[in-house]
Amino acid sequence: MNKEIIYFASDFHLGMPNIKESHKREKIIINWLNKIETNAKAIYLVGDIFDFWFEYKKVVPKGFVRLLGKLATLSDNGIEIHLFVGNHDLWMHDYLTKEIGIKIHHKTTILKEQGKKIFIGHGDGLGEGDYFYKFLRKIFTSKICKWVFARLHPNLAISIAHAWSNSSRKNYQNTFTDKEEDILFNYCKKQQKINPVDYYIFGHRHIPLELKINDQAKYINLGDWITHNTYAILKKGVLKLEKYNK
């Protein structure tokens, strides 16, 4: 079979809210990957794949073995795997690249494929507003912060991280009322005037969205796999949202 389809998904948040629920979600994701591997040219995982991730030099975080094993198999079979760091798994470095062959992206990028230009990023910290988070992100990604965190015992460090993750999730509003008030939609409009593309793909919002930016461009939010099980496919130059019916 000709492998020509490119897949995009985000916000698996594996690890939350507990092992039992995370395992259920992970198995659904594996079933989806089993389904698409016959025609997938590449798979883009657009952030918050893990609810928390930190790369120690000698320690690998517990869990996610089904997903990591499946991604390793896909990569070994020649399918490109790209992973964008999100606000929950921003402490990624080169472990998954060396171990599995996944390409890690720490910044937004523009993909040129099937005659289209596609702007891709997790979506956190983009656009105007959310200045407190942007300030915290600079601290969390600093060399000093990572050095200090790495010196904590993993049992303590990961417990602190999960507590912070749960707290931040309670304060996050994943609702959509008006596109003109949406930070990412307005970011796309401004970006389109600077460097026009055909599609914008983001995660982070946990809401599947397809919004027209102008006559050329469309903004797609991938939703999540906690509630929606949604993803996007690029086939013959057309990008659209789909839902995996488990």
C-alpha positions, 0 to 999 in steps of 0.5 A, a space after each residue: 500500500 502506498 503510504 501517503 497520509 500524514 497524521 496529527 494528534 495531540 494531548 494524550 496526557 498519559 499519566 493522568 488522572 491515575 494509572 488505571 484511566 491512563 492505561 485505558 486511554 493508552 490502549 485506545 491510542 495503540 489501537 488507533 496507531 495499529 489502524 493507521 500504520 498501513 498508510 501513514 507516511 509520518 505521524 506528528 504528535 503535537 504536544 502534551 503526549 505525557 502529563 509530565 516528562 523529565 529526562 534524567 541522565 540515568 532514570 526513565 519515568 515509569 509508564 507509557 511502555 505500550 506507547 513507546 514500544 509501538 512508536 519504536 516499531 513504527 519508527 523501525 518500519 520507516 514511518 517518521 515520528 515527530 513530537 512537539 513538546 507541550 507545556 506538560 512535557 517541555 523537559 524533553 531532550 534527546 532520549 526518545 531520539 536516541 532510543 526510538 528515532 523520534 524527532 523532537 521539536 521545541 519550537 513551532 515549524 512550517 511543514 511543506 508537504 503535498 503542495 501545502 505549507 502547514 504551521 505546527 506547534 503545541 500552541 502554549 505561549 503563542 499570541 498575546 496575553 497569558 503573560 504569567 505562564 510565559 514568565 513561568 515557562 522561561 523559568 522552567 526551561 532555564 538551565 538553572 531550574 532544570 539543574 536544580 530539579 534534576 538534583 531532587 530524588 525522582 520520587 519527590 520531583 515527579 510527585 511535585 510535578 504531578 501536583 503542579 500539573 493537576 493544579 494547573 489543569 483545574 485553573 484551565 478553561 477549555 471552552 470555546 465561545 467566540 473565535 474573535 476572542 480566541 488567542 490562537 485564532 488571533 495569533 493565526 490572523 496576525 501570523 498570516 499577514 507576516 508569513 502566509 501558510 495554508 494551514 495552522 495546526 495546534 493542540 493545547 486547547 483540548 477542543 477540536 476546531 476547524 476555523 477559517 482564517 481567510 480565503 487561503 488558510 484554516 486553523 485546526 485544533 486537534 482536540 484531545 484523547 481525554 474526551 474527544 479522540 480526535 486527530 487530523 489527516 493530510 491527504 492529497 493536500 487536504 487537511 481535515 479533522 477526524 474522530 477515532 471511534 473506539 
